[in-house]
Structures are given as structure tokens and as C-alpha cells.
Amino acid sequence: MAAAPVVQAFCPPVVMREEGAVHRAYARGGQDNPEKLMYQASLAEATRQCTANETTMTINVVAQGRVVAGPVATPGQVSLPVLVEVVDGEDVIYSQKVSFPVEVTTGGNQFIFSKADVQIPNAQGGASRFTRVRLGFETAAKR
């Protein structure tokens, strides 16, 4: 009886994008004015799980986040512009913006972000040791 082959692979770690660590939304005309802040969101702890076959690695990225209401907040659902990238050294090999829905409440709210279908090419032994999953919010400079 032959055993099924086991594919073992290096699963790239998740790092936070420094320039996209926090997302702030302001009332119209109030950009960068703390008194016009509608809400602020941040991502904190992140992890990942990888599955691989001979040609493709699929990464399930999960992160804990928090959204806090500002002085001019209106409770309700908002969409956060979460950017998921996979980089190998300096080369971006995967990039997708996810409009992630969260509830803004007067006391603040924690949320779990999850993207289960990040796929990259799989080399023998998995991704290179220089590969990283970058997670953060899309910034105006990236648009």
C-alpha cells in the first residue's frame, strides 16, 4: 500500500505594512483634522496557514483588528480598504485590495480579517525564504 506523498513547504510569515498600519476616515473637508475624524482602524496580530501542491501555495491570512469611533462618527457598517500583498524580496508577486466590512460602534469594536485564497506559485520546498505576506490598509499614495 503506497502512502500519499507529503508536500512540505516554507510558509511565508505575515508582516504589517508600516505606511498602512492605520486607516483614518474623516468627514468631508476635514482631512487630518482630529475633530473631523469619523473612525480609525488598525490591524494588530496576524497569522497564516499554508497548503501547497506541486505548483501552487494557498495562504490563509488572518489578522485581528480594531475600529474606534471618532468625534463625528455615525454608528454603522463601513468598508476598510485592506491591502494583501505577497513579496519575494522587492518583487510583488500577489496584490489584492479587499473591501472588508466592519461595524463602527460608539465604544469601538474588534474584528477578525480573513482572506483564505491568497495563491502564489509553489517552488520545491515552498516559497523562498525572502517571501513575506504584507498586510495593511491601502493608503492614498497607493491609489
N, C-alpha and C positions, 0 to 999 in steps of 0.2 A: 504494500500500500504506500503510494508516494504522498509525501506531505506537500501541502501548498507552499510555494515559495514565499518567503518573508521579505518584504521590501523595507529596508531600514533607511532612513534619510534624516539629514540635518534639518531641523525645523527652525526657520529664522525667527529671532526674537522681535518683540514689538518695542519700538521706541516712540516717544512723543515728539512731535514737531515743535520746536521751540517757538517759532514765529506763529504757530497756530494753536497754541495751548489753551487760549481763552477766546471765547466769542462773545462780543457785546452787541446788543441791538439798541439803537437809540430812536426816540421819537423824531419825526420829520424835522429837519433843520437843527437837530441837537447833537450832531456828531461830536464825540469826545467830551460832551458836557455831562458831568455826573448827575446833574439834576434832571436830565432828559433820558436817563438810562431806563429802558423798558425791562431788560433782563440781561443776565450774564451767565454763560455756561462754561463749564470746564470739564476736561477728561482727566482721570487720575489713573488708578491701577488698570493695567491691561495685561492680557494673556492671549495665548493662541494654542490651537491644536492643529496638527497637520496629518493629512492622509496622503499617500502617494502610490502611484503605479509607475510603470516603467517610463512614462512620458510626461505625466502631469502631477504637480503637487497642489493640493487644495488646502487652503489655510482658513480656519475658522477663527476670526479675530473677535475678541470680547473685551469691552472696557467699561469701567464704572465711571459715571459722570454725575454732575450736579448742575442744576439750573436754579438761579436765585433771582427773585423779582427785584426790580429797581424801583425808584421813586414814582415812575409813571407807568408801572406795569398794569396790564389788563390780564387777569387770570384767563387761561385757555390754552389751546394747543398751538405750538409753534414748530417750525421745521428748522432743525440745525443743519448747517452745511458741513457734514463730516467728510474729510478727505482721507481716503485709504490709499497708500502708495506702497509698492514694494520696490526697493532699490538694491542694486547689486553694485557696490562701490558708489560711483556717482551716477550710474545709469538707472533711469526709472524704467522698470520692466512691467509695472502694472500701476494704473492710477484710475481711481473712480471716486466721484463725489456722490455721497449718499445724502438725500434729504431725509433726516431722521426726525420723526415726530416725538415731541415731549410735551408734557403739561407744565405750564408755568402756574405756580400757586403762590399765595401771599407769603407762606412760610418757607418756600424753597422746596425742591424736590430732587430726589436722587433717581437716576435711571441707569439702565444697562444697555449699552450699544452692542450690537452683534451683527457681524457680516460673515456668513458661513461659506461664501462661494468665491473667495479670492483664489484664482488659479494662475500658476506660473509654470513654466517648463521645468521638468524634473531631470536633473543630471544624475549620473551614477553617484550614489551616496547622498543625494539630496541637493539642496541649494548650496551655493558656495558659502564659505564662512564669512564673506563680506556682505551677504544679503541680509537686509533688515526690512521689517514692516514698519512704515512710518504712519502715525495716526495723529490727526489733529483736525482743526477747523480750517476750511478754505478761507483764506484772507483776501481782502480786496485786491491786493497786489497780484494774486494768482489768477484773477478772473480775466 
